[in-house]
Structure formats: structure tokens, C-alpha cells
Amino acid sequence: MSVSLKDYDYPLPKSLIAQYPEERRDHSRLLVLDRKSERIDHRLFYQVIDYLEEGDGLVINQSRVFPARVFGTNQKNDRRVEVFFLKEVGDKLWEVLVKPFKKVPEGSLITFDQTGLTCEILERTESGSRLAKVNFNGDLFEVLEKIGKVPLPPYIKREPEAGDKNTYQTVYARETGAVAAPTAGLHFTPELLEKIERKGVERIAITLHVGWDSFRPVRVEHPEEHTLASEHFKIDPRSAERINRIKRYRKRIVAVGTTTVRALETAAEHSDGGEMKPQSGWTKKFIYPPFKFKVVDSLITNFHLPRSTLLLLVSALASRELIFKAYQEAVEKKYRFYSYGDAMLII
């Protein structure tokens, strides 16, 4: 039976959309949803350790957000322009967003003061972004770190502040390339991760560079007609072997975030005989009900936008009925929603 997007809508008071993070990462609230008993518990995030067992694998996305929003000057008309660097798709070829869109025609050359960085706007892509030829001698990410702004999501109705460079980044971020944080991981502290490892839970790092598609509205009524933009992922040999060992011993793979789920389930599709192979590449994996998960047993995630691909993913894991029951309770109890909001554990 075809899934209809209208069945994945829900009312949310704007006051519950978190504009700032909790002062202490691991003191955000945690809603625990038990799929078997259908029970809902309300805890604080640092108590997530109570639900993890020795031998489990906690799989994290170590992608690092870079300051992707940069302001420059269009040499065609001397206008101020915002360029949002999305991802590199070739040698010095980037996919970008530009504002104001209509004031930046093809062939425009954008310069950025005293950096030597230039950006020539090429053709438009199917998703509405632009291809751009980026010229700079050296490491582009180093320049963006100096002149760029943190790419906060559009539902955070404020300009980025100095503190966002730290708070909109997981404590284990290592591989630069994301334009959105894998936000389920924002709740972890080094101290909590150390306690979890002392309990005998393996921490396994993979990478998926989160793109802007998480925030792009789904404009079709039937999700199977929606296409996600490609995102680059990598699972190295050591991580693949550790995941395989945990699955062989019938312990749980606990994914931190929907991006981790998408990388793991993509890798499972490209592996033979049930064993995950190390791999890297691009994924457009879109998970929605019904879906048979091959790797992920449990999920730590935030609360997601109505009618979003992420809400469909968590519904595929826990069922639409259970997810909407949990969301209704979260709204009633005034949980904080979205990127800087509270967390959910699905077991």
C-alpha cells in the first residue's frame, strides 16, 4: 500500500522549536520508546547509559560541520551575495546555493574580500542549487573557517553566534564535510562517552557528510516519488568488522542519528552474505515504511519536522502509530524540538 505524506503531519507550537541548546549537552530530556511493550519513559539524556548493554555497538557519525555560509560581491553588478557551499562534486567544482537567487545569473563571478577566493556561477541543478567553479590556492575549508558562518537550520530564527561553532558540533566530529550537524550526537559529552565505554559498549565511528536535503520540504504526496540528494559516506575496514562481530554475537547495533542509519543500511545493501564490507561512496538512501532493517536494532534521534523524510525513517523503525503516540506525549510535556532540542531513544 502506498504511503501518503499527509499521514505524517502533526501540529507543533512554534514555542517548542529550540532556538538554543541546553547549557549542558547531556542534560537535555530523553523520551524512551519501547517498541515491544509500547511503553514511554521520560528521562534525562545522560541516563541513556541505563538502556545500553555490554556488547552493544554504539555507532556514531563523526562528520564535522564547516562554516558553509559566506558573503561576497557579484562582480557583474557589485551586489552583496550569500553563497552556501553544499558539497564538492568535482575538481574545484561545487554545488552551492546563492541568495538572492534571481540576482545571480549564470556566469556571475563572486569574490570574497582579501581571501583570493572566487566562485563562478555555472548552470542550475535539478534540485534548484547551482554548480560553481571555485578557485583558491590552498585549503578551501581553512578559508571558510575564517570567513564563513555556521549553517544553522532555517527553523532557528536567529543569526549564528560565536557559541554555535562549538554547540552545533558533536564532541567527536573529525571528518570535515557536513553542512548540517548529525544532531542526535549533540547530546553526548566526553564524560558520558567514557562511562558508556567502561560499561562494555563499543563506540564505532563511521562518516556520512550531512547535506541540506534534511531541511528540503517533501513536495510530493507519495514519498516513493521523492528523491534525496546524494551524500558521501565512508565505513572503514575496522568499523565494518566490529559491526559484523556484534551482529554475529547477536548484540545490538545502536545508531546515533538518522544519518548513521542511512549509511549503515546503504552499506548493508551493497554487502554480500549478510556481512558488511568496508566501503565509501554516495548514497541517496530514502527509508520509509515499510522497510526491513538489516543492521540497525535501536536508534538515538531528535524530534523531526512534520512531513519530513526523517519522520518517515523513524516511523519505519517504530511504526507510525507508536511514533505519533510518542510525539503527542512529547508535545504535551513540552519537549524541545529539532536540531537543538531534546532526544528520543527507540529500543
N, C-alpha and C positions, 0 to 999 in steps of 0.2 A: 504494500500500500504506500502511495506517495506521501511524503512528509510535507505539511503545509506550514509556511513560516508564521502565519497568523496565530498558530497554536503555541508559539514560543515568544509571545508578547506578555508583558506584565507591567502594572503601574509602579512607578518608583518616585517618591517625593525627592525633589532636587536637593533638599536639605541633607539627604543621606549619601550624596556623592562626595566622597572625601576630597578635600582640596589640599590637605597637608597630611603627611604621615603621622603615625603615633610617635611620641617623643622617644619611646624605647621600642625598637623593632619587634622584639618578641613578646611585647605586652598588648599587641592587637588581639581582638577577640577571635575565637576559633569555634565554628559550628561543625560538629562531628556528625556525619550522616552514615548510619549503619545500614547497608543495603539489605542485609538478611533479615534483621529484626525490624527494620524501618524506624528505628529509634533515632531521635535527635538529641544530642547533648550540647551544652554550651560551656565552653572552657576559655582559657587564655592560650595564646599560641605556644608559649614555652611548655605547655602541658602536652603538646603533640608527641613528646617522647613516651608518654604513657601508652600510646597506641602503636608504637613501633616495637618489633620483637627482634631478639638476637637472630642473626642470619638473614634478616631482610636487607634489601638493597635500596638505598635512597638515591635516586638518580636525579642529578641537578643539571641545569643548563648554565654553563659557565660563560655564555656570551656577554660581552661588555658593550654598554651603550656609549656611542660617541656623540658629541655636541653637533647635531646634524643641521641645525638651523643657522644660516649665515646670511648677512645682509651685504649687498654690493650695489654697484651702479651699472645700469644698462648704458653702454656707450652709444647706442643708437639715438637715445632721447634724453640721456642724463637723468633718468628716473631711478629712484631707490627701489631695489628689488630684493625680495626674500627668495633664497634658494635653499631648498630642503634636500640634502643629499640622502638618497634612499639606499642604493647599492651599486657596487661596481659590476658591470656586465661585460667588460672587455678591457683591452689595453687603453687606459685613460678614458674609458667610456663609462659614464654613469647614468643611472636612471635618477631623475630629480623631479621635484615639484617646484613650481615657481608661482610667486604672488607679486603683483596682480597678474593673473594668468593671461588676460586679453591684452595686456600692455607689453607682453614679452613675445614677439613674433619669432618664427624660425629665423636663424641667422644672427640673433642678438648676441652680443658679446658682453658678458658680465665681468666686471673687475672688482677686486676686493682690496681696499686701501693698504698700501705698504706691505703686501704679502707676496706679490709676484704671481698670485693665483688668478687664473682666468677660467671662465666657463662659457663655452659657445653652445647656444641652444640649438639642437637639431630637431628631428621630427617628433611628433606626438606619438605616444604608445596607445595600445588598445585600452589600457586602464585609465587613460587621461593624464598620465605623467609625461615627462619629456625625456628624450635622450640628450645627453650633453657631453661634449668633448672637454675634458678637464685638463688643463695644463699647469703643471707645477713641478719644480725641481726639488726633489726630496720626498719626505713622508707627508702625504696629504693629511693623515689623521693628526699629526703633530700640529699642523696649521689650524685645523678645525678645533683642536683642544684650546687654542689660544683665542680664536675669534668667534667660535660657534656658541650657540645657546642649547641648553638641554631640551630635547624634543618632547616636552610634556604632552600628554594626550589632550585632544580638543575639549573634553569634558572637565578638565581642570581650568577653571576660568580665571587665570591669573598668569602673569609673566613669570618665567623661571627666575628663581632666586639663587643666591650663592650656595645655599644648603642643598639644593636639588642635585648638584653634581655628586654629592655623597649619598643622599637618601634615595634617589632614583637610580640606584645601582646596587646589585647584590654584593654581599661581602666576599663572595667567591668569584666575582667576574674576572675573567682572564683574557678571553679572545675578543678583540675589538671588531665590531661589525654590525651591531644591532642599532636600530633607530627607535626601539621601544623596549622597555625592560621586561624580562620574564618575571612578572610582578609577584607570583606566588613565592618566589625566593627572597623577596624583600624582607620577609618576617624573620629570617634566620640571623643569628649573631654568631660570632666565632665561638663564644662560650657554649651556646646551645648545640652547635655542631660537634664540639668536642665531647659533650655529655652523651650525645647520640652515638658517637663512635665508640665511646667507652662501654656503652650498653651492648656492643657487638653488632651494630648496624653498619653495613658497608656504605660509604659515600662514593658514588660513581659519577664522574663528570663526563658529559657529552656537550656538544655545541650545536645550537641552531640560532642563526642570526635573525632575530625577530624583525619583521618588516612592518610597514604601515598598514598592511591589509587587515590587521586585527581591528582597526577602527573604521575601515571602509564599510559603509552600510551594505547589507544584502538587499538588492533591489528587485530580486525575482521572488515570486511567491513560493516556488518549489526549489528547495536547496540544491537538488541534483543539477539544476541549471546554472548554479553559481560556480565561478572559478576563482580559486585563490591565486594570488601572485606567488611566484616561486621564492623560496627561502633556502639559503645554503645551510647544510648540516654536516656534522662530522662525528663519527663514532670510531675511536681508535681501537687497535687490537686488544689492549689491556682491558678497556671498558667492556668490549664485546664479550671477552672471555669471562669476566666477572659476572656479567648479566646471565650468560649461559650457565655458569656454575650454580648461581642462585636458583634459576629455573629448574635445573636438574635435581636440586635438593628440595624442590617444591616449597621454597620460601617465597616471600612476596617481593615484587618489584613495585616500589612506591615512587611514583613520578612526581616531581615538584614542578607543577605548571603544565598547561596545555601544550606549550611548545615542546616540552620534553616528550609528552605523549605522541605528538605528531612525528617527531624524529624517530622514536623507538618503533612505532607502528609502520612507518615508512621502511625502516631497515628490515623489519620482520617480513615485509612483502618481497624484499629482494634477497632473502636468505633461503637456503635450501635445507630441507630435512629438519626444520624447526630450530636449527642453531643459528644464532645471529652472527653475521660476518662483519668485520670492520669495514667501514665504507664512508665515503663523503660524496656529496653531490647536491642536487637541487630537489626540493620537494614542493608539491602543490597539494599535499595530502589534506583532504577535507573529510572530517569524521562527523557523521550524523546518524541518527537512528534509522534502521537497526545496523549495528556494527559489531563484529566479533573481535574482541581484543585478543591479540596473540602474546603480548608481552606485559602490558600494564595490569596490575592487580588492584592498585589503590592510587588515589590522587590527592595531592595538596594543591588547592587552587584558590583564586579570589572569586568574588561575585561578578558576574558578567552582564553586559548590556542586553536589553531585550532584543529579540530578533537577530542575534549575532551568531556567527559561526562558533564562537567559544561556548555559548549557551547550548548549542546543539551538540557539541562534543561532550560536555559533562552529562547531558541528558542521555547520550548513547551509552555512557558508563553506568549511570544510576537509574535510568528511566525518567521520562518526562514528569510522571506523576510525583515521584519522590523529590526530584529537583524543585518542582514548583511548590511542593509542600514545605521544603526547607527554605526556599526564597521567601515565601509568605511569612514564615516564622521569623526570618531574619529582618524583614521589613517591620513587622510588629514589634520586635525587640530592638529596633533602631541600630542594626549593624551598619557599619560604614562600607560603602560600595566602591567597586572598581579599583584602579591601579594602586592608590594609596589607602585603600580600605582594608577591611578585615578578611579573614581566610575561612576556607571550608576544607575539611578532610573527609573524603569519601572512602569508606572501608568496606 
